[in-house]
Amino acid sequence: MNRFDTKVQYLKYRVLREVARLAWKDKLYDKMLDIPAMIVPGKTPTMRCCVYKERAILNERVKLAMGGDKSNHNVIEVIDIACDDCPSGGYEVTSACRGCLAHRCEAACKRGAITFDHNQKAHIDKSKCIECGMCSKVCPYSAIINLKRPCENSCKVKAITMSEDMCAQIDNDKCINCGACVYQCPFGAISDKSYILDVIDLIKKSNKNKKYKVYAIVAPSIAGQFKDVSLGQVVSAIKELGFYSVIEVALGADMVANKESLELAEKGFLTSSCCPAFVKYVEQQFPDLAKHISSNLSPMAMLAQYIKNMESNCKVVFIGPCTAKKAEYRKKEIHKLVDSVITFEELQALIDSKDIDMSSLEEGHLDNASYYGRIFARSGGLTDAVRQALKENGKESFPFNPIVCDGIEQCKIALLRKSKNLLPNNFIEGMACVDGCIGGAGCLTHGIKNKSEVDVYGKEALEKNIHDAIGYLGLTDKK
């Protein structure tokens, strides 16, 4: 349990682990209905009304672990029967209301939604309230608060609303697949689909027919994710699963930084293209600015493209912190390069499903990338890398004036200013998750410590410059 931030993550992991364990043995479809009873035995205490509802919910979790609803193109889904214990939310008058004479709340409400009882305590008529928040702003006792469900509060693009039966529902036209709601839902009623079975299938077929090799490409945010074992032992565990080789996506980040710096110097203004949730947000909410998104692939796709150019008969699986990567890889142009995506949560489940003791393994190695490629994992790292690439490409004279947007709310502000020609900056680093990739929904752990772990990981890189890392690949042509 201490490998995860929450018990919700631990429950999700247990389902994934059992699904994977049966899949390795080709017994999944015979035994999948047994998984809920294995995880919640009859005598186990449950927070639900009964053990049977708990098992019914676990059945839905099993379906998500097996790929989810194929008719729903969104990688984020709601488990309806698990979404039943959150308050409806909205503005509420608390016991702090003193029944004052001023009644500023009443004066501020243009809809007549505020009334008073015989003690002059305020009440809000929900049928009239439009949730403008004016009453809350003027209350001298701060007695009126806005109670939002955790999923609604976490979704900064307003893609989550409540259905008539008060279950969360996702507007797929607004959702950017960032997974913030997945991590924040206290009941695990919102989850991302898993492609763990596809990965198992790729490995099993590779081992059986030897016709292709399966490469694992791991995001730099892996640093510090697996407790009590070294990163080198995690690399060895990935190979134990049956992957032919493990390459760090930080090398793809070096490639992107190199190309993006040249593109920026040529065009004069650019937004980054590394975070698929940010890219989708720009395309959906600021379509006029989409032309400014860097034309470069993300580090994941860039590295996968390089691998497949070098060895056409291979498969590539991305392992990282990001639920939005699951949506990115399903794009037609990316699916040709990346064959599947799993998160760190799912990697842990895969390793444990084969009873691999990571602590007993010898040290593997990741030494493909530079310091700058590795720090892409945290907010500000991409900007530092582009600045370095401008220098290495002889573009020091370019007036680099970046803005680092840490989380989608900061991204929105920068994009709004740019849309009104009020942004003085010429480069927007857009990261949908707060803290960058280390804040991704698919991380095992979240927090400021992960940022320091990434910086340590970056400093351990053998290559200190971007061109040193990609030079042997023949990718350092200057313009």
C-alpha positions, -999 to 999 in steps of 0.1 A, spaced: 0 0 0 28 25 8 38 25 -28 7 45 -36 -7 79 -25 -42 66 -19 -62 34 -12 -81 41 -44 -49 37 -64 -41 5 -44 -75 -10 -52 -71 -2 -89 -36 -18 -88 -50 -50 -73 -76 -53 -100 -49 -47 -127 -26 -72 -111 -51 -100 -110 -63 -93 -146 -26 -94 -157 -19 -125 -137 -47 -144 -154 -38 -130 -188 -3 -143 -186 -17 -178 -180 -44 -175 -207 -71 -180 -181 -86 -145 -180 -118 -151 -198 -125 -182 -178 -118 -166 -144 -125 -129 -148 -158 -132 -129 -139 -145 -99 -117 -114 -95 -142 -93 -74 -146 -122 -49 -108 -126 -47 -104 -89 -38 -135 -85 -16 -142 -119 1 -175 -123 18 -163 -114 53 -143 -83 42 -157 -50 56 -170 -27 28 -179 10 27 -208 1 4 -243 -10 15 -233 -46 10 -205 -67 -3 -225 -75 -34 -225 -39 -45 -188 -37 -39 -183 -67 -61 -205 -52 -88 -184 -21 -88 -153 -43 -90 -167 -60 -120 -168 -26 -137 -132 -20 -127 -123 -53 -142 -139 -42 -175 -118 -10 -175 -87 -30 -168 -96 -50 -199 -100 -19 -221 -133 -4 -211 -162 5 -233 -151 2 -269 -179 24 -281 -166 53 -260 -136 69 -276 -126 87 -244 -99 70 -224 -116 83 -192 -148 67 -180 -172 70 -152 -183 39 -131 -219 50 -125 -227 27 -97 -196 38 -78 -206 75 -80 -232 79 -53 -218 94 -21 -207 129 -30 -229 159 -21 -245 177 -50 -224 208 -45 -231 244 -53 -233 275 -30 -244 267 6 -250 289 37 -230 275 66 -235 279 104 -212 309 103 -242 330 91 -250 355 119 -284 367 106 -270 402 102 -291 432 94 -271 443 63 -283 414 42 -256 421 16 -260 386 1 -297 394 -7 -288 427 -24 -260 410 -44 -283 383 -57 -300 394 -90 -321 362 -92 -339 365 -58 -324 332 -46 -316 344 -11 -343 342 16 -342 344 54 -358 324 81 -374 337 114 -338 340 128 -327 361 98 -304 332 87 -299 332 50 -310 303 27 -304 297 -10 -331 285 -34 -313 261 -56 -339 264 -83 -331 301 -87 -294 301 -80 -271 304 -111 -240 299 -90 -225 333 -99 -209 335 -64 -218 372 -58 -234 364 -24 -203 346 -13 -181 375 -22 -200 401 -2 -207 381 29 -187 397 58 -185 364 77 -175 342 47 -206 322 56 -214 312 20 -192 286 4 -190 269 -29 -191 231 -24 -180 213 -55 -176 176 -60 -139 166 -61 -142 156 -98 -158 189 -108 -133 209 -87 -103 191 -103 -116 195 -139 -103 229 -149 -119 226 -184 -154 221 -170 -159 188 -188 -176 172 -158 -213 178 -149 -239 159 -129 -266 138 -146 -302 138 -135 -295 109 -111 -265 129 -97 -238 108 -112 -208 124 -128 -208 126 -165 -180 136 -189 -184 159 -219 -161 142 -243 -160 174 -265 -144 193 -236 -124 166 -219 -86 168 -225 -78 133 -210 -55 148 -184 -69 124 -157 -71 150 -129 -106 137 -120 -92 101 -120 -67 110 -93 -90 132 -72 -122 111 -71 -122 97 -35 -143 67 -45 -124 57 -77 -157 63 -96 -137 78 -125 -109 58 -141 -88 55 -172 -90 25 -195 -61 2 -194 -43 -13 -224 -24 -37 -202 -38 -67 -220 -25 -54 -254 10 -51 -239 8 -87 -225 -3 -99 -259 25 -81 -277 51 -96 -253 36 -131 -255 35 -131 -293 71 -118 -294 84 -145 -272 64 -172 -291 72 -164 -327 104 -143 -324 92 -122 -354 96 -89 -337 111 -72 -307 92 -52 -281 109 -20 -270 98 -2 -237 103 35 -238 100 51 -203 92 86 -194 118 106 -174 92 111 -146 99 75 -136 126 89 -113 115 83 -77 83 65 -86 93 31 -74 101 30 -37 127 8 -20 143 -2 -53 167 16 -76 158 29 -111 183 4 -125 164 -25 -108 131 -12 -123 148 -13 -157 159 -49 -151 123 -58 -140 109 -44 -173 133 -66 -192 122 -96 -170 87 -90 -183 99 -98 -218 108 -64 -233 138 -66 -256 152 -32 -246 144 -2 -224 151 33 -238 144 65 -220 120 90 -236 143 117 -224 162 110 -256 131 119 -275 129 150 -254 164 159 -265 153 155 -301 123 177 -296 142 204 -278 167 205 -306 140 208 -333 117 231 -314 145 256 -308 151 259 -345 114 261 -353 110 289 -327 139 309 -340 124 306 -375 88 314 -367 93 339 -338 65 325 -316 56 289 -306 37 268 -281 51 235 -270 37 202 -284 49 178 -257 18 176 -235 -11 160 -254 -36 173 -230 -23 209 -235 -23 204 -273 -59 192 -272 -69 221 -250 -55 246 -275 -72 229 -304 -106 228 -286 -107 261 -268 -83 283 -288 -85 270 -324 -71 302 -339 -39 296 -319 -35 260 -330 -13 272 -359 13 282 -333 16 247 -318 50 233 -326 49 210 -356 72 186 -338 60 153 -325 59 147 -287 90 131 -272 72 98 -270 63 98 -307 97 112 -317 116 85 -300 92 58 -313 97 71 -348 134 69 -345 133 33 -332 110 22 -360 132 39 -386 161 20 -373 143 -13 -369 110 -15 -388 100 -49 -375 95 -40 -339 68 -29 -314 71 1 -291 53 5 -257 53 38 -239 55 37 -200 47 69 -182 26 90 -159 0 102 -184 -35 92 -192 -36 117 -221 -8 96 -238 -34 69 -241 -55 92 -262 -25 105 -282 -13 70 -292 -47 62 -306 -44 90 -332 -39 75 -366 -6 92 -373 8 82 -338 -6 46 -337 18 38 -366 47 47 -343 35 37 -308 19 3 -303 5 7 -268 7 29 -237 6 20 -200 11 41 -168 35 36 -139 5 22 -119 0 -5 -146 37 -12 -148 37 -20 -111 8 -43 -116 25 -60 -145 57 -66 -125 38 -80 -95 16 -101 -117 47 -122 -126 59 -122 -90 91 -104 -99 111 -93 -69 127 -61 -81 149 -58 -50 168 -90 -59 176 -79 -95 209 -65 -107 211 -29 -119 200 -22 -154 210 11 -171 194 41 -188 221 62 -203 206 75 -236 197 111 -228 211 144 -216 204 163 -184 180 186 -204 160 157 -218 155 142 -184 142 174 -168 113 176 -192 95 156 -165 90 187 -144 75 221 -150 101 245 -165 123 217 -177 112 220 -213 119 257 -213 154 251 -199 160 226 -226 149 249 -254 171 277 -240 200 253 -241 192 240 -276 191 276 -289 226 281 -275 239 248 -289 224 256 -323 241 290 -325 209 309 -319 220 328 -288 209 361 -304 173 350 -306 154 370 -279 140 340 -260 112 352 -237 93 321 -225 64 317 -201 61 285 -181 25 274 -176 23 250 -146 -12 235 -149 -41 241 -173 -53 272 -155 -21 290 -161 -22 277 -197 -56 293 -201 -44 327 -189 -15 327 -212 -35 316 -242 -62 342 -235 -36 369 -234 -21 357 -266 -55 356 -283 -59 393 -274 -23 402 -284 -14 410 -248 12 383 -242 48 397 -243 63 362 -243 73 343 -275 72 307 -262 45 290 -242 55 259 -223 21 243 -217 17 215 -191 -18 204 -182 -8 188 -149 5 209 -120 42 203 -115 44 189 -150 46 152 -159 55 143 -123 19 153 -114 3 130 -140 -27 109 -130 -8 76 -137 20 83 -112 23 60 -82 32 90 -60 27 127 -64 44 156 -46 73 181 -45 98 153 -37 94 139 -72 107 172 -86 139 168 -67 142 132 -77 139 143 -114 167 169 -109 189 143 -93 181 119 -122 190 146 -147 224 153 -131 232 116 -133 231 117 -171 264 109 -188 256 134 -215 255 170 -202 245 187 -235 217 180 -259 240 176 -289 261 152 -270 230 130 -266 217 131 -301 250 137 -320 256 100 -326 221 97 -341 229 122 -368 203 147 -356 222 178 -349 219 196 -382 219 234 -377 198 259 -398 
